[in-house]
Amino acid sequence: MTQQETRISVKQAVHIARDYILELYDGQDLPNLMLEEVQMTDDDQHWLITFGFDTNRPTQIMNDPYSLPLQRIRSQYVREYKRITLSANTGDVVGMTIREI
């Protein structure tokens, strides 16, 4: 059996990563949780799966009295991104990092 044949599929990887983030943030609201990116590492050893969700933290635009009213309305939430790293062979979660956009 080749390494390609033992690798978990992208759909399996996304499912595992989504379950992981929901379990890790158990009890916390993750509004608009969405799959943002899926990537295989260059060495084909890990899936990198990025999820984004809204937070209710105010942005600097909302706190800036000199910003335009439209900007204050549009910027009610900050989008946060988390990257889950999975072993491509086993599906085990290796880690989670903050993904800066």
PyMOL commands that set and color helices and strands:
alter all, ss='L'
color gray80, all
select helices_A, chain A and resi 3-6+10-24+60-63+69-74
alter helices_A, ss='H'
color red, helices_A
select strands_A, chain A and resi 34-40+46-55+78-87+93-98
alter strands_A, ss='S'
color yellow, strands_A
deselect
rebuild
show_as cartoon
